[in-house]
């Protein structure tokens, strides 16, 4: 047994590449088994006819991809894209100042970071139900506004685009803050001091030094918000009801109530293609970033 162990150690020491591949084996096996294989099954299903009672039957067809380009589904896709883009922009406008504040907060840095990640200690489903209790007609927000005399009747917030957007921003804002904070926290302050010595004003120092060096974090944060928003269905289902359908709701319904697995698989692959485009865009921006900032 000892001899076999010594031979294995000698083999890995002689071939560093083999040692690296051996370390990657468990993760690779997990990804292949629980990601690659299901994706391949979905791809095969997307090209098969639907069964009479659900499921699939042997055959080949591309009608499910063609069906997706129906104006009804394109409208849902367009709505999802716009809402995801809006949620990403709002998270950026709110998250960047917050990340900047945390990175410059000194001794309070750890406390503020703890508050940012604190929502992750609770289930996303529980947090979404908490939003329902806040925004419903008899919820806390309307109750406070009525008691203060600012409104005479409850404001309709739940089951509206506003509720869906609020839920998306609330759920994904930490994913914008964390990567931007990581970029700002490792920023070399001597660069800002040099810019100040050369006569640059605070606004000029920010736009010409701080922000360009934080672009990789901004792009990573935008991707971490945009991609989950694009596939989100729980937020729009609970906060938007049946009135506000996103592409995630469409796909989820195809695999559950509609039992149209081939069409749901085709829709999933179209969304995956959009995500791939977003990732490629990120790689292009990252490659164009200033040296040493990625």
Secondary structure, DSSP 8 states (H G I E B T S, - for coil): -HHHHHHHHHHHHH-HHHHHHHHHHHHHHHHIIIIIHHHHHHHHHHTSEE-TTSSEES----HHHHHHTSHHHHHHHHHHHHHHHHHHHHHHHHHHHHHHHHHT-GGGHHHHHHHHHGGGGS-HHHHHHHHHHHHSTTSHHHHHHHHHTS-SS----TTSHHHHHHHHHHHHHHHHHHHHHHHHHT--HHHHHHHHHTT--HHHHIIIIIHHHTHHHHHHHHHHHHHHHHH--HHHHHHSGGGS--HHHHHHHHHTTS--HHHHHHHHHHHHHHHHHHHHHHHHHHHHS-TT--
